[in-house]
Amino acid sequence: MDVVLLEDVKGLGNKGSSVRVADGYARNYLLPRKMAIAATSKRQREIKDNLVLKGAQEQAARLAGVQVTISAPANEEDTLFGSITNADIAEALAKDGHRIDKHAIEMEDHLKKLGVYDVPVRLHAGVAASIKVWVVRP
């Protein structure tokens, strides 16, 4: 029987994973203790979507108030010689221990001047966070 685990089960798998177990083990142990549910395609998708949403909400809470500083050379008018991209911001976040996909960082245009910017990060549909990016001279 295929089941989706609702919590970590030692020797079997982690919360949210789909595993194949013996029918008796599922019916007599996992299901009555609410440690797993039967994996029907619709239910499995709902459980997985809920776990992904919950993870995105937790990550958004961790990102609240996060600030990163990126140094870049600039001229006298504070215009950068290059630009700061979403990949640069994702790299700076990774150095601080926040793994964010560069595609989740939503900027209308690259940052081309020194200053402080509020940059939105879309983690999931309906779940977003805002980080503060400081662009300074080296």
N, C-alpha and C positions, 0 to 999 in steps of 0.2 A: 504494500500500500504506500502511496506517496502522501507525505504530510509536509506541512509548513510549520517550522518550529516557532513558537511564540516566546521562547526564552532559550538561553544557552543550555544545551544538554551535553554533559561531559561524554566524550567518546562518540558523539553523534553529529553535532554541528552547532553552529551559532544561530542566534535569533534571526529570523527572517529567511533562513536557508530552507530549500526544499530537499528532502531526503526520502529515500525509499527504505521502509522498514517492514518487518514481518507484520502480517495482519493482526495477530494476537497481541504483539507488543504495542501496536498503535491503539487497538480497541481496549485493552485491559490496563495499560499504563499511561501512555502519553495523552490520549484524548480525555479520559476522566479527570486527570490532574490539570487539565487546561494548559499543558505544556506544548501542545501542537493542535492543528486542525487538519482535517482531510483536505488534500490539495485538489480542489476543482479549479479549473482554469480561471473562472471569474473570481472566486474567493481568494485564490492565490494572488491574483493581480491586485485585488483590493488591499490585502495584507501588505504586499510589497510596496504599493503606492503609499500606504499609511506610514510604513517604516521609513521610506525615502523622505516623505514630508516631515516626519518628526526629526529625522537627521538634519534636514535643511533648517528647520526652526532652531535646533540646538546650535548649529553652526552660525546662524544669524545672531543668536544671543552672544556667542563667543566673539563675533566680529564687532559688536556694539562698542564704540569708543576706541577702536583700533586706529592707530596712527602710524604711518610709515614715512620715512624720510628718504628721498632719492636725490643724490647730488649729480649735477650735470653742469658742464661749462656753459657760460652765457656771456653776452656782450654787455656793454655799458647800459643799454636800454632794457636789461633783464630778459632779453629774448634768447632762448636756447639755441645753440649751434645745431642741435639735432631736435629730437622730440621724445617725450616720454609716452610709451605705448602701454596698452593693457598688459602686454607680456612683461614689460619692465615692472609694472605694479604687482603682477602675480609673482614675479621672482622676489621682489622685496617682501611680499607677504610670506612667501615660503621660508625666507631667512628668519622671519619672526615666528615660524611654526604654524602658519595658517596655509594649508594647501587649498588653493582656489584655482579652478580652471580659468585660463586667460579669457575664454569666451564668455564667462559669467560676469566679467567686469565690463560694465556698460558705459562707454564714453562716447559722446557725440563726435569728438575729434581728439586727436593727440594733444597732450599738454605741451605748449610751446613757449611758455614764459615761466619765470620764477614765481613762486607764490604758494598759497595754500588752497587746495581743491577738495571739495566733497565729491567722492566718486561712488556711484551706486554699484552694488554687486547683486545680481539676480541669482539666487541660489536654487529656486524652484518656482513654479507658477504661483504667484501670490506671496512668495517669501523673498524679501529683499533686505539688504543691509546697506549702510553707508559707511565708508571709511574715509579718513582724512589723509590726504597725500600732501606732504610738504616737499616742494621742489626747491632745492637750495644749491648754492655754489659749492664746489668741492673745497 
